[in-house]
Every structure is written in structure tokens, then in C-alpha cells.
Amino acid sequence: MDANGLRFWMLSSESDWTLVKSAPDSSAGVAYCSTRKRLHLRSTPDAPPNPENFAQVAGLLDAVPFALDPYGTYARWDAASGHVVAGGAGAGEIPIFTPPPLAPVTDLVLGSDGVLYMAVDGQIVFVDRHDRWPNFTLPQTAAGFKAWRLVAHPGGGVIALDRDNHQLLRVQGLPLPDLPPLPYANNVLRPCAENADPPRVSATLALPTGEYYVAMAENGHGGVAILSWHRNAADNDAVWLRTLTSLESIDSVSSLAGFRFPYALAWLDDQQIALIASQNKKAASYAIGGMELPLTPTGDTYALAAVNPGPFVHGFMQPPHYNVGGDLFPLVPLSLNSLARTGTARNQMRLDSGTSRTAWHRLYLEASLPQRCGAVAWLAATDDPAALDDPATPWFPHVFGDAGVPFDFPTAPRGVWLREPCEVPFHPGLLGLAPQPQPQRKGLFMALAQRADVAVRTLRGRYLGVRLDLTGDGRATPEVAALRIYASRFSYVDHYLPELYREDTFGPDADVPGTSTRADFFERFVNIFEGPMTQMEDRVAWSYLLTNPGTTPEAGIDWLGAWIGVDPDPLPPDRRRRRILETPRLYRERGTVQGVADAIDVATAGLCRRGAVVLLEDYRLRHTFATILGADLSIHDDPLLPGYFESANSFVGDTLFLGDEHRQEFLSLFADAIETAREQEQVDVFFEALANRLTVFVHDQVETVDLQLVRRVVEREKPAHVAVTYLRASQPFLIGMASLLGANTYLAPTPPKDIARADESAIGRRAFIAHLPALDPRLEGRGIADFSGPIARLAGPRAVPVNAVVNLDAGGSSASPGHRLAKFHWTIVSGPS
């Protein structure tokens, strides 16, 4: 609602629009980007896909994907030699695993735990590339389960697909390292198993039985996509895509258009997949999560190195790779856009003014219209909502950008560009323009709603239909973030001028094609002045928004804060707004620990609330030191101490004293050490030194810039006589000083492991020597296991049956705890060549 009582309706979200297809079996030329929240012309392939050959696809389905590690080496199944071979680190390939005779490998993938998982004749085999334990075959836990495809899970282990039994399995856990058994005596109690995380099936999920499952892929974050056909594969008439984030349930099911027999599947990002079908030298991409079903190809062109390549490779990096014979190629898009030239969207949200014969006023468009791109907004108004679907109902165009004027409407109104980012007072707009709009190309456009080329051009009716046509040149696209339409029209002529100037043509005479009446022309002429005047009145009427921290423009935040004594601070706008809103409460708490913590939370978006910053008043440490020194804990001696009769000594809280509240043996353990009044005086002075001091514990995962911000806030909010100490904490549970739960300790998720760095890290304290292994052992200089029989495609250095022995010299005594990691000396000891 604005100053003159106008209301507006806005079309901006995906649910507000219906994407219009040019034919029932085709995709719409326009699409909605859920990330940027804009309508745009969709990508379109430059040629339709070739007809697919089911006989060829049937053979491609059984092709075994390669496994690719982060270093560019790979492993693959060589059916001719009967070995799993690795390559990429030298000339030729070398064998790294041999399955039993007549036991084919149907898939292999390197897991995030460094294990090469393989589906061998339906069973899952673990091959540790770190050589910590011998090869392990998972026992058959599900009756009749036969693993066919595998994908690595980022949390460790794999997800296995059984296409015959329509089932998914999550496999987790690792065998124990191959170490000598520990010499436990027979009478030693061992209540826990040595391996707390053994290999096992941790979850299962049944899939629909009426489909034929052909491919599976994982997106790197635990999301899995499964591709399937109709059960009668040879006469397939449906392709299905299922996505899930856990094996508890299927998240979404979508039908796919464009192909009949796709055989390879990969993730391009979290919202987009790629498919390969036979007889085509291009891969197709699909955007997941759209409202349009079936999902149609986005049109992005991904050229392939050959027709009918192998399936996508199991890897850790983007872009996806695929194999052509023994060579790997990345899947990359062509850099030149190929976009639809036209597309149409229609309002799905019902626009109802509530009164008949409503005069629709102004049309605003927040859009980006590059050169040779434009938009035409078609409007139709009627008092009968069913008439909006009647082909006989007239629609009237409003042209924006470089869109051509429709042939039947030579005098169609053309929208003008406005300097403001949004006509709504003090609103930044939905395009998110920075630093400012681009004249005539990007920003806010306006047109007076009207019926072109008729006698009376005022658009009247209770219900409004909106159809938006986007046009481009095939290389660029217009983007529309929002369309707003205002009603009912505020007419200066009707409100301020005599009746002589008002429109007197109605009924069929008003619909006669041709030039407009004089009254109609005068009405639209006066609207030229009404537009800016109403906008100024709106800004005056809504000026109170400038005094609200939540709605004032970004440039006015510091100005508003100056009203209540808030100094400018280089914080993000949302935190500066929050600080102004919270200032009255912070003033009431100022000088207290709670006030300092709340101020830190406002400035840092909740570091204290999340436990990354902990504030401790040092006087609380008296409890711990009193316990150690054996001081009298009577409430009469020190009011800061609870007294051993008033509270139990076994509470973890403000006391943290361990022992029986009725016995003082523990408390007086060190009492004899205080022999003179001088020593007692020194103890008293020590306790007094803990007053008026504050310790700020900051977890070492807090960024330096946030630490500096914490320092600045503490210095601003603390009392002047309080001294502050800042300490970095490396563990989520701080036990260093007093262990007061809720005061100087906090619970948090286990911090991630750091990679050990020479001369910097302490091994065992969040620093570990760990990395994913290479599939080709030659990259790490490791020896090669002994294989018998011919090796296909083996070239380069001769395979030597040796063991790799590593001597680690960390420098200094290993008996000294927490020593720093110094230099590594790796010695590869091998047998004679």
C-alpha cells in the first residue's frame, strides 16, 4: 500500500509463474533459476539427439567404470588379463589386484578412507592402498545380495547397488591393521572388542521393483542419484532419476525427457546432473528440483571425445571424467552459449483486485535486458476469471528493451528505465544491483498499463492475466527478477479536475480500434506528472522506515546509530543493524560478563553462543586453588566460596570439588604446607590478584579477523578497571584452568584433523600424517606385489616382487611427549632387481 492507497501484486518466485511450452511434448523456451531467482531463456541444444541403439546400450551398461584418485592416477578392470591394473604414474600399466578365476569385477571405486572397494562377482572386496591389512571380502550379510555398482561415501565406506534385487546397501567400517597380537594374559578382562568399527552393512533401502537400474553417482557431499529405465528395457518409454541423502528414504523422483536409453550418470554440481546416451557425441545436462516435469535437458552443450564412450569415472574432483578405451577425458561444456531465442511464462498466481471494473495502473519490471534482448508483457483484464483462458479475450502488449513491437499493435507502449532500483520506497530491489543500475539495460523499467490501439485505453477488469514473452539473439538472455502491477489507478483527472475532462466513451465504443479519444489521451498525459509526484508522496509517507534499523538503507545505518551513541563499525550491514536493535539491552548489561558476551555475539554472529569464545572471570579460579591449598571452605571465611556444608563437593559447576562433603581429608591435603602467617598472607595476596580480571578463551579455529573483532568489542564493553587476558584454546573442552562447565568449558563437535607440517605440527594433537593413497603405487615409490601369469599392456619398468619399508626419523627423542615434527627421512628398501 502506498501514499495514494494503491496496492500492487508481484510475480517473482518460481511458484508465481507457469512456463509455457511451444508444444505439449517439448520443453519451455524459458526457465526459472532458483539460485538467482530470475526468469531467463533456457539453454537449448544446437541439434536434436540422435536415435539411440538399444543393442549398443546393452553392451555399454556392463562396461566397468575407471577409478580416479586426486593425483591423476587411475585403476581399471582389464578383463583380457584378469587383473585390476593401475596407470598414470609411468609408462604402461601395472597390476594391483587379481580376483579369483571366473570372478568378474563389475565396479571399483577409491573411498575417502583410502580403500579401493571392488564389486567382485557380487561381493565387496576391500583393498587397502595404505597396506595396513590384507585384502578383505565382506561376508554375505543379505540373502542373495549381489553388488553391481559402487559409489564412495564421504563419511567412509561405500554405497552398493544390487540391480537384480532392487536394493541399496551402505557399507562402513575397516578391518584391524595387520599387527602382531597383543600379549594379553588369560585373566585380563577385555570387555570391549579390539575393532570398534568393523566392516559391516549399516543401512539398507529397497527400491521399486518395476524398473531397470542402470547407473548411480555420488555428488561428494553424500547425495546419491540413481538412474533407471522402465522394467521392459527394450521397449523403454520412461527414464527415472531418484535422489537421496541417506538410505532412510528417497528424497525425490523425477522423470527425464530427451533420451530413451541413457547409460552413464554423473553430478555436475549439487543441482545438476549429466547423462550420456548411445549414438550421441554430446552429453545432456539436467537441472534437478525444478517444477517442470518431466525434466528436460538444460541445453548446455557438453561435447564428447567419441560416440559411445565408457561410463563416467569414479573420482573426487570436478569436472567428471569418462574413458574412451584406455584414455580419460574431462567433461567440459562449450564456451559459446546456445540459448532459446524466445520463451513464454504466464502468471500462475491469481491476480484479483477484489472489485469489478478495476483500472489497472502501472507495470514495473525489475530486469536485465542486454543488447538485442527484450521482454513483452501482455496484459488482459476481465471480470470473469474463466475468460482469461478464452482465446477470444484480447491481450495487450507492453514492450521493454530491444524486443520488437508486435505487428498488430503499432502504438504499443514501450517501458522506460528509471534511476531508482525499486519504486517501493527505500527498497533496494530484487536484482541486487551493485553499485548502481545500468541505464536502459539493467534495473527498474516502468510502463502505464493500457490497451494499445483502441479508443479508450484504460485497462479495466477485476482479474488480470499476465503473459511474459522473453526474446534474445541465441547468445544472450534477458533476466526478469520481478514484475509488479498496481491498481486501482489514482487519477488526477477524476480527483482534481472538473467532470468536463473525464472519459465519456463506454461499452463497445470504447473497444473500437483506432486512435484514442481526447479524454483518454488527456488522462495518460496527466499521468506523466502523476508518476513522479506519487513517488515523492510515497517517500514522504514511508519516511518512518528510515528510523527503523531493519529497513533503513545501508547508507543510513551509521547515521541512525549516531542517534543513540553507536559509533560506526566496519561490520557487515546485517550485524550493524542488529547492533542498533540490541543497543538498549546492551546498555543495561554494560560492564557485566553477560553484557560483554552479548556484545560479542552481536558483532560476530554468535561466537559466544556457539562456544567458540568463552569468558571467565578469574575470581572463579579461587575455588580450584582453594582446593589445592587446603583453604577453609566455610562460607563464613569467604563469601565467594560455597562452604562444604552448603553444597556437595562432587558437583561440577561453580565449585568442581571432588570428594565427600562431610570429610575434609582431601581438602586439607596441602594444609601443612602453610606454616607461617607470612605464607598465609602470600596466599591471600594471590587470591586478591584474581579480582577485577577477565580471561577470554578463543578457540583456535576462530579466524584472525574475528579474534581482532572480539578484542575490540571486549575493550569497548568492559569496565575500565578490569584487566583482560586473551588465550587461544585448541580443544573443544577446556580443562586447563578450572574446568567450570558453563563458565570456562564448552562442548563442541570434534575439530577436523590437520595435516602434519614439518617444524610446525605436534603429532597426535590434531595433526596427523594422512592423505589419500595413489592408485598407481609407482607414484609413491612403493613396491609391486608378485603376480603370476601374463600382464596385458604392461610396459616400462619391470615389476619387482619387493616390500616397501619406510624408516621415519623425526629428529629428537620419541620418548619426549608432544615433540614437534621435524624432518622426515624416507628410505625405500627393495630387493634386487
N, C-alpha and C positions, 0 to 999 in steps of 0.2 A: 504494500500500500504506500503511495507517495503523497505529496502535499495536496494534490487535487483529487484525491480519492480514487486514483487509478489502481487497478490490480494487474498483475502480469502472470502469465503461465510460461514455464520454462521447459524446454526439451534439451536435456544434456546427458542423461545416463543411458546405458545400453537398453534398459527396460522401457525407455520412452520412445524408442524407435522400432519400426518393423522394416527389415531390409527387404527390398522388393527385387525379386528375380525376374530376369528377362524372359525366362521360360520355366515351366514347372520343374524340369529336370536339370536346370543349370544353377550355378551359383550367382549370388548377387554381385553386381559390379562394385558395390560399396560395402565397407566393413567398419566395425567399431573396434578401436584399440582400447582394451580395458586398462592398459597400463597408463597411457596418456589421456584416456577418457575423451576421445575425439572420433568423429566420423571421418573417413577418408576413403579414397579409391583403393581397392584391393589390388595386390599383385596378380598378374594373370600370365599363364604360360604363353610363350610365343607360338606354340603349336600343340594340338591335342595329343595325348599319349597314344603310342602305337598299340594295336591289338596284342593281347598277351597270349602266350602259348602255354597251355596247362602242362603239356608233356615236358617242356623245358623246366617249368617251375617245379615239378615234382622232383627232378634231379637236383635243383638248386636248394631245395629245402633240406636235403641231407648233407650239404656242404658244412664242414666244421669251421666255425669262426676261429680266427687267429686270436692270440692273447698278446697285448702290447703293454710294456712297462713304461714308467716315466722317463726312461733313458733312451728310448727308441729301439731297444732290442725286443725281439718277439719270440713266441713259441707257436708251433703249429703241429697238427697231426698229419704225418706222412703215411698214408695208407699203403703205398707201394713198399716201403721198407718195414712198416710195422713199428715205427718209433715216433715218439714226440720229439721234434727237433727244434733247436733254437738257432737264431741268427741275428745279424745286425751289429755284432761287435767285432767282426772279422770276415775274412773271405769264406764263403760257403756256409754250411750249417752243420751243427753237431748234435748228436742225440743226447737227450737229458732224461728220457723215461721210456721204458718198454713194457707195454701191457702184456698179459698172458696171451698165448696164441688164440686166434679167432675171437678176441675180445676187442671190438672196435671202440674207438674214442669218439663220442658224439659232441663233446664240447670241452673247452678248457678256458680257465679264467684265473688271473692273478688276483688274489684277495688283498684287502688292505692290511692284513696281518702277515703278509709275506709268504703265504702258502699258495702254491699252484694247485687249484682244485680242478679235477677232471671227472667227467662222466664217462666211465668205462663200462660198457656193456650193462648200463642201467645202474651201476654202483658208483658212489662218490669216493674218489681216491684223493688223499691229501699228500702232496709232495712239498716238503718244506725247503724253500730255496735258501734258507739260512743253515740248513743241515743240522738242525737241533735234535731231530729224531728221525728214525727210518720211516719209509713210506707207510701210510696208514690207510686202510679201507674202512669206511664207515659201515658198521653192521646193519643189516637189513632190519629197519625198525618198523616199517609199514608193510603190511602184507601186499605183495605184488607191485610195490613201488618201483618204478624204473625211471631214473633220472635221464632226461634227454637234453635240456638246455639249463645252463647255469648263469647267474649274474652275481657279481660280488656285492656284498652289503658293506656300507662304510663303517658300520659298527663291528665288523669282523664276520667271518664265515660267508656263506653263500645262500642264495635262494634257488631252489631247483624246481624245474617244471617237468611234470610227467604228463605228456600229451596223450598217452594211451588211457591212463586212469583219471585224467582231468583233475589234477591236483598240484598244489604248490607246497613246498616244504622249506622251512628256514632251518639251516644247519649252522650250529655255533659250537665253539669250544675247540681246544687243541690238545693233542697228546702231551704227556710229560716229556721233558728233554731226556735224551738217551745218556743217562749218567749212571755211575756205579751205585748200587743200592746202599742206603744209609744203614750203618750197623746198629739197628735198634735191638735192644735186649728183649727177651720174651716177656718180661714183666713190665715193660714200658707201656703206659696207657696211651693209645693213639685213637682218640675219638673222632678225628677228622680225616677224611680221605686226603691223600697227598695231592691229588689233582682236583681242585675245587671247580674247575671249568672244563670238564671232559667233553670230547666230541659227542654231539647229540642232536636230535631233531627237537627244536624248541617250539615250533609252531607249524600248523598245517592249515590249508584253506582249500576247500572243494570248489571246483569250477563247474560251470554249466556243462552238461554232457552233450548238448546238441550242436557243438561246434568243434572245429578242427583247428588246433592251436599250432601256429607256425613260427612265432618269434617272440622274444622277450628282451627287454632292455631296462637298465637302471640309470637314473639321472645324476648319480653322485651324491645325493642327499637322502637316499633311502626310498625314493619314489620309483615304482616299478610300472612299466607299461607292458601289456600283453596283447599281441595281435592274433586274431583268429578269423577263420572263414566259416561259412555255413557248413554243416556236417557233410553234406553231399558235395565234396570238394570239386569234382569235375564239372558240376553244374552250378558253381558258386554264384549266388546272387546277392550276397551281403558280406561286408567286411566290418569287423567289430574291433574296437580299441577299448581296453579296460585299464584303468589306472588305480593304484593303491599305494598307500604309505605304510601299511602294516598288513600282516596276514590275518587280521581280525575281520576285515570286510573289504569289499570292492568300493572304492570312492566314487567312480564314475564309469559309465558305459556309453560309448558314442559309436554311431555307425559312420563309416567313411565312404565318400564317393570319389570317383575318379579312376579307381583300379578294381579289377576283379580278383587278381591273384598276387598281391604283394607278398614278398618272401623275406624281406630284411627290414629291421626296425632299429632306430637309434634316436636318442634325445639330442636336439639342437640346443635347447635351454630348458628351463623349468616349465615353460608353457608351449613348447613347440617340438614336434617330432618330425622325422624324415622317414620315408618309405622308398624301397626300390622294388620295381616290378620288371618282369622279363620283357625283352624286345624294346626296352627304352633306354636311351643314353642320358637320361636326366632323372634325378631323384625328385620326389614330390615332398613338400613340407605341409604340415597341418598345424593350425593353432588349436590348442586344447582349451576347453572351458567356454567356448562360445555358445550362444543361444541357438544358433542356426544348426539344424540337423537335417540331413546328415552333414558331417563336417566335410568341407570341400577344400581342395588344395589352395594354399595362400597365393600361389603363382610365382613365388620366388624360384629362380632357376638355379638348380644345382647340377652342373654338368658332371658326367661320369667319364672315366678314362676309357671305358669299353662297355659294350652291351652285355648284359647278363654277368656282371661281376659277382664275386663271392659276397657272403653276408658281411654285415658291419663287424668290426673288430672290437673285442672287449678291451677297453683301455681306461685310462684315468684322466685324459685331457680332451679338451675341445680343440679343433672340430673332430667329429667322428671320422674314422678311417675305414676303408674297405680294401679287400685284396682283389687283384687281377692276377691269377696264377700265384706266383710266389712274391709278387711285389705289392707294397702297400701304398695307398693314395689317400690324401685327406679329402673330405667332402667340403668343398668351398662353393659359395654362391658366386654367380656372375656379378660384377660390379655395376653393370648397366641395368637400371630399372626397366621393368616391363609391366606397366600398370594398365588397368582398365581405363578406357577413355571416358566412360560415363557410368553412372550408378545412381540409384534412387533409394531413398529411405522415406518412410511415411510415419506420421505420429501414431504411436501405439497408446500413449496416454490420452485419455479423453479430455478435450478442452471444452468445458461447459461454463459459460458466463453466468448462468442462473436466471437470466432474463431474456425474453424474446426481443427480437429486433435490436440486439446489441450492436452498436457501431464499434468495430474493432479499430484500434487507434494506430499504434506504431509497432514496427517489426525491427528487432535488434538482432544482429548476428555477431557472435564472437568467433572470428575465423582467421585462418591464414590462407591467403589467396595468391600464390606465386604467379609469375607471368604465364599467360596462356592457360590459366586455371580460373575457374569461377564457380558460382553456385546460383541456382534459380530456385527461389522459394515460391511454391504455388499454394495459394490460399483459396479455400471455399468455405462459405458460411451459410448456414441454414437453420431453421427452427426444428427440423426433423432430422435426428441423427442418422436415420436409415438412408437419407438422401445423399449422404457423403459417399456411399458406396454405389450410387446410381451413376452410370456413365453419362447420363444426360445432365448432371449437375455441372454448372460451369466452374472452372478453376482459373485463377488469375495469377500471372507471374509477377515476381519482384526480383530483379536481376542484380547480382553482385559480382565484382571482379571483372574478369575478361570473358565471362560467359556471354554467348550471343543472345540477342533479343529474339524471342520466339516469333516466327513468321506471322502468325495470326494476331499478334499484339504489338504493332509497330511503336506504340507510345507507352509500352510497359515501363513502370517506374524503375530507376536504377538507384541502388543504395549508395549512400555517401559515407565516407570514412570520417570518424570522429576522433578527436585527440585523446579523450578520456579512455582509460582501459575498460570502464564499465559505466553504464548510465545510472546504476544503483548508487546512491550517494556513498562515497568513501569506500566502495568495494574495489579490491584490486583486480577483479576479473578472473575468469576461469582459464584463460590462456597461459597465465603465469609469465607475462612478458617482462623481460629484463634486458636493458634498463628501461626501455620505452617501446611503444608500438612503432611499426614501420608504416609511414604514410602510404595510403592506398593499397597496401599489401597485407598488413597484419595488424589486428586489433579489433576495434568495435566499428560495425557498419550499421547504418540505420536507413529505413525506408518507411514512408507513410503507407499503411495498409489501404489498398484501394482496388477497384475493379477497372482495369485498363480498357480504353476504347469503348465505353458505354456512356450514356447521357449523364447518369448520376453515379459517381464512382465510389461513394461511401460503401464499405463492405459491412453488411448487416446480417445478423443471424445469431441465435443462441449458441449453436455448436460450430466449432471451427475445425476444419481439416487442414493439415499441413503436409505438403509433399516437397521434399528437398532433392533437387537434381544436382549432382556434382559432375563437373566436366574438367578434363585435363588433356594433356598432349601425349600421354603414354609414358612420359619420363618424370613428371612431377604430379603432385596431387594436392587439391585443396583439403584443408582440415577444418572441421567445424566443432568447436567446443560446446557451444550453447546457442539455442535460438529462443528468444523471448518475444512474446506478443502481449501488448497491453490493451485493456478495454475497461470500461467503455470510454469512448473518445471525449476528452474535455474540450468543448468547442467554445472559443472566444465569441464567435458569431452568435451562438444560441444564448450565451450568458450575458454579453455586454452590448450587443448591437440591437437596433430595432428589428421587428419582425419582417420588415421590408427586405432585409438581406438574407432571409432564411430560404432554404430549399422548398419549392412548392410543386416539384415533379415527383410523382409516386407511381407505384404499380408497374404495369407493362411499359409505360412511357419512360420510366427510369432505366429500363434494360435495353433500350433501343441502341444499337451500335452506332458509333459516330463520335463527334466532338461532345465535350461535356457542356452542361448548362452553365449559365453565367454565375448562378448562385453556387454551384458545385466548384467552379474554378475559384471563386472568391473565398470559399471555405478553405480550400487547400492553400491558397495564397496566404491567408491569415495564419495558417498553421506553421508557416515559415518562422513567424515571430513567436508563436506559442511554444515551439520546441525549446529554444534556449531559455525563455522566461520560466517555463515549468521546471527546467533543470535547476535553475538558480533557486527557485522556491523550494524545490526538494532539498537542496543542500542546506538551506536555512532551517527547514523543518526537521531535518535529521542531524543537525549540528551537535545535538547532545551525544552522538556516537563518538565525537572527538574526545569526550571526557570519560569514556569507558576504556580501561586498559585492554579489554578483549577485542574492541572494534576500531580503536583509533589507528590510523595509518602508521606504518613503520616509522616514518619520519617524525611522527608526533609522540612517540613513546617517551623519549628523553624529556621533551617539553612537558608532558603530563607528569612524569616523575618529579620534575623540579617543583611542582605544586606542593608536594609533601616531603621535600627534602631528600629525595633519592638521587644520588649522584649518577651521572652517566657511567655505564659499564659496558665494555665490549663483549657482551654476551649475545647469543642468538636471540632473535626477536621474541620467540615464544617464552624464553626464560626471563627476558626483561619485562614482558607483560606479567608473567607470574610473580615476579618480584614486587611490582607495584601493587598487585592484588593482595599479596601477603604482607605488605609493609605494616598495616595496622597491628596485625598479630605479632609480627617480629618486633615491633617497638615495645609491645607489652612484655615480651620474653627477653628483651635485650639484656645482655650481661649474664645470662644463665647458660648452663651447658645445653639445655634443651633449645634455647634460642639460637645458639651457635650452630647446633646440629640442623635445625630447621632452615637457617640461612644457607648452610652448605647444600642442603637438599634442593632448595630453590635454585641456587646458582649452578648446580652440577646435575640436575635432573635425577636426584635421589641417591647419591653415593652413600650417605649415611644410612638411609632406609634400606639399601641393598646390602649393607655390611662391608662395603669396600673402604669406608672411613669410620673409625671408632674413636670416640672422645673419652678420655679417662681423667677425672680429677685425681691428682696424685695423693690427696689425703686418704683416699680409699686404700692405698697400699699400707697404711698403718695396721690394718688387720693382719696382713701376711707377716710383716716384720714383728708385730707384737707376738704372734705365734712362735716365730723363730727364737725371739729373745726371751720368751717366757714371761712377758709382762702380765700383770694382773688384769684380767679381762672384766673386772667388776664394772658395772655400769656407773658406780659412784666415782671411780678414778678417771674415767674418760668418757664423756657423753657420746663420743663418736663410736665407741665400741659397744656391742650389744649385751655383754655380760653373759657368763656361761650358764646362769640360771634362767635368763630371759629367752634364749633361743638355743637350739641344739647346735652342737659343734660339727655335725655332719651335714649341714645344709650347704648346697652350692648356690651361692647368691651373694649377698653383701658381706658374708663372713668367710666362707670357704675354709672352715676349720674342720679337720678330720679328727674324730675321737669321741669318747663318751662325755656327755655334758656333765656328768657327776664325778668324773675323775680328772685330776689335773697333772698326772704324770707326764703326759705328752707336752702340756703347756709349760711345765717347769723344767723341761729337759736342759735348757741352757741358762736357767736362773742363777746357778752357782757362778757363772762367768762374770756376773756383775757383782763386784766385791766392795766397791767404794762409792761414796756419794758423787765423786768426780766422774766415774764411769756412768752412773745413772744420769748425771747432768748431760753427758755427751749423748746418751740415748734420747733424752728429752729434746735436745737441740736438733738431733737428726729427724725426730718426728715433726718438730716445728718447721723444719726446712721443706717439708712436703706440703705445707699450706700455700695457697694462692699460686698453685702451679697446675698446668693442664698439659697432658700428653695426647698428641694426635697420632694415632696409628693409621697408616695409609698402606693399603695392600700394594705390592709391587707391580700388579697388573694395571694399576691406575696410570693413565698417561701423564707424561710430564706436564703438559699444558693444564690438565685438571689439577695436578698437585699444586701448581703455581696459583691456580684459582682458589683452591682450598686455603692456601696460606693467606691470600689477600682477603678472603671472607673472614677467616678467624681473626686476623689483625683488626679488621673493621668492627667486628661484633663483640669481641671480648672486652672485659673491663681493663682499664689501663694498668692496674697494679698486678695483673695476672701474667706470669711468665709462661711461655708455650714452648714445648719441645715436640719436634716432628720426627717420627720414626717410621721407616719402611718395614713392612711386615711381609714375609714370604710365604706364610702358611695361612690357610683359612681359619684355623682355630688357634688363637694366640694364647700361649701358656707362659710366656716369658716372664711376666712380672707378677701378676696377682691372680690370673685366671678367674676373674669375676664374670660369670656368664651374664651377658646382657650389658656389661659395662665396658670391659676391655677385651672381650672374646666374642667371636661371632662364627656362625656356621655358614658355609658356602659350598657350592659344587667344587669337586676336586679340580684344581687348576690343571691346565694341559701340560704335558711333558715338553720340556725344552730339549733341543738338540745340543749335545755337549760340544763346546768350543774350546780349543786349545788355549791354555793360560787364562781362561775366563771362568769355566764352569767347575762346580764341585760335583763329582759323580755321585749319584744316589740322592741328591737333593734337588729334585725336579729336573735334573739334567741327565740325559741318557744317550748312550751311543745306539742310535736306531735309525734305520732308513729302509725303504722297500728294496728288496734284492733285485738284481738284474736277472732276466730270464736267460740270457746268454751268459754262462759263467765266465767266458773269456773277458767280459768287461771288467770283472773284479779280480782277474788273475787267478781264479780258482782252478783246481784240477778237474778232470773229467772222469766220471765213473767208467768202469770197464764194461763194454758192451761187446757181445759176440755177434757174428753174422755181418752181412754186407750192410753198409750205410749208404743210402741213396743221397746223392747230391752233396757228398762230403768232400770238402776241398780245404786247402790251406794247411795250417799246422796239424801235425799228426796227433791223434788222440792218445794221451798217455794215462795209463791207469795209476794215478797217484792220489795221495791225500794232501789236502792243503792244511798246513799247520801255521797258526798265527802266533807270534811272540809279541806280547804287549808290554812295553816298558813305559810306565807313566812317570818315571823320574821321582825319586824320593821314596820314602818308606811307605809300603802299603799298609803298615800297621797303624800309621797315624790317621786318626779319624778325620773325615771331611777334607782330605788334602785336595789341592787344586789339580786339575787336569793339565799336565804339561805336554811334552812331545810324545808322539806315537812313533814306534818303530815296528813296521810290519815286515816280517820275514816269511817268504813263501818257500817252504821246504818241499821239494819234489824229488821223485825218484829219477833214475837215469832215463834219458830219452832214447 
